[in-house]
Amino acid sequence: MIEHRRAAAAKALARAASIGIAVDSDPKSAELVEEWIAGHITMREARAQYIAHIREREGARGDWRALSIQSSNAQTKSRLRPAG
C-alpha cells in the first residue's frame, strides 16, 4: 500500500512538472504527502490542512506588510507634526 501511494505521488509530481505546473516546495507540503503515503490522513485531509497552512502563511506575510506600513506612516506623521 505504501509503495503504491509513493509511486502515485511521484507520478503526480512528475506529471505536474512535465506540463509546467509549479509544485510548492514548502516543507509542509512534503510532510502532508508523507502523512498521506503512510496512510495517516486522507488526501482530502492533506488538501484541507495544506490550504489552511497557505492561508496562515499568506496571512502572516500580509500582517508583516501592514505592520511595516503602519510603522512607516507613524514615523511620517510624527515628522509632520509641529513641535510644541
Buried (B, 14 or more C-beta within 10 A) or exposed (E): EEEEBBEEBEEEEEEEEEEEEEEEEEEBBEBBBBBBBEEEBEEEEBEEBBEEBBEEEEEEEEEEEEEEEEEEEEEEEEEEEEEE
